[in-house]
Amino acid sequence: MDLFKVIYFIKGNYPEKEFVALHEPTFNGNEKKYLTETIDSTFVSSVGIYVDKFEDTIANISKTKKAVAVVNGTAAIQVALRMAGVKAGDEVLTQALTFIATANAILYNGAAPIFLDVDLDTMGLSPVSIESFLEEYGELREEGCFNKKTGNRISACLPMHTFGFPVHLDELLRVCKKWSIPLVEDAAESIGSEYKGKPTGSFGLIGAFSFNGNKIVTSGGGGAIVTNDEALGIMAKHLTTTAKVPHPYEYAHDQLGYNFRMPNLNAALACAQLEQLNGFLENKRSLAADYEVFFKEQGIQFRKELPGTRSNYWLMCVELADQKERDLFLKTTNEAKVMTRPIWQLIFRAPMYEKFQRDQQLNAKFLEERIVNIPSSVR
């Protein structure tokens, strides 16, 4: 591995940058125009034409019947889980190899995560791990699936499409159906990704996207809940707007809701970004193709999409030989002002998550020691 060549190649893709960021936004469309229109309209908060337009656009992109704009991806997952029926004292099957928001959203509902292993090829929640766990600990009752070890109800399965690579959805759906567990997709990183020709986020009962500043398209801060169950979508909108009962002037709230509304100002930015999504995706796929060729010549494995899937290549990554090689790669590139970072530390290593049930995590630990994200911005 010639790290000088690696640094030279990456910098060559971003020749105007003294410091090459991991993933920075690109604003080449109608962003300023829409923001100015929003300011001039005075509708800068949670009501406005761009909130409506954003929701319609996301529903169209995700091929779902209803989309709800919220303040960030974490809030989207939190409400999605509640809509799926997750209650305090329940348990949710998920992965430990993920951003902390996945697990936090479970705890926000008063539920407990069960951390199960990922697949090596997708880096996302493994159907084999789910099935193995349920064969040992699962018990089907009239009220649903229960954990024989804890006696608690397992009320959802929450996979995350790591870096935009879709998980094995057909197999996950099969296992979840067998055990009567709703599938909720953490699609925070996968806007524009597809599994067998269908967008991620559209397979589960409900899905969640993020539009943080480091995503392919951004609203500064923002998220979206999507579903093909219109009743769930309407309830999600109601809950995220403080559960206020519609009325011209009275303030009445019929249940515990959240002030999770996306401001019109953020939605205006998102709408301008979404107009450019297809171009961004093609640009990034071109970069991924160049990376694949280059890293193959260097004897380094570049992670690419699986057959039958289409990745948005949000954060591109390489797999190093071992942790020692990974650490050298990280140190050398960052010192050269090329931002790289390791994959997340496994969630159960955090003190607030170490007590929760988990399996051996063999694949997750393997990937934790080897996967490095490399600069992935639109060129």
Helices and strands as residue ranges (DSSP letters): H 3-13, H 31-41, H 49-62, E 66-70, H 73-83, E 91-95, H 100-108, E 112-116, H 127-137, E 138-141, E 144-147, E 153-158, G 162-164, H 169-178, E 184-186, E 194-195, E 198-199, E 206-210, E 223-227, H 230-240, H 264-274, H 277-297, E 301-302, E 309-310, E 316-319, H 323-335, E 341-342, G 347-349, H 362-368, E 371-374
